Amino acid sequence: MDCSRRPCGLDRQHDREPSGEGLFRDILLGIVGGIVGGWLFAAIGSAGVTGFNVWSLFVAVVGSVIVLMLYHAIARPHGPHSPA
């Protein structure tokens, strides 16, 4: 890897998807994750999304992190010849 133009490891998402579609996909998955977070918290007996407040933001972030981690674990190419 040629690291002369920028520090190594930075801008890896841009190297794989120069069109920027990764950002929009992550935003969409984050919105879906917020819905999943509300459903998940309600399913375990806790208050889900209760309005525009800190608790609802926490619920949405937890759901978004779960969905994004699952998506990237499944969609990431695996194997010896996969990039990064």
Steps between C-alpha positions, in 0.01 A plus 500: 500500500634839401469730800683798354187707420315453830552324831458125472160372606314825447227530241462123455126526436569736212749253350234228484199707399598819317138586423423567868218245508637357827402816686140493376471128570627553856249782554215282375618209716524737797137606455395135477713436808313767694174324423654165595631652825153621594355158425779320686470710816121462498540122454720467810251697707673836510366825362580531132491832320297735718539825309780742421720456807831353617354154573356468150831613351678231705253233382544605137880502526508152656275365225702673229828363631356148506363524145818658360723241668287215366492647151873562482577156644284336232577728203876526550691287252697223668791297382866541414442719195245739647600868525594630846 
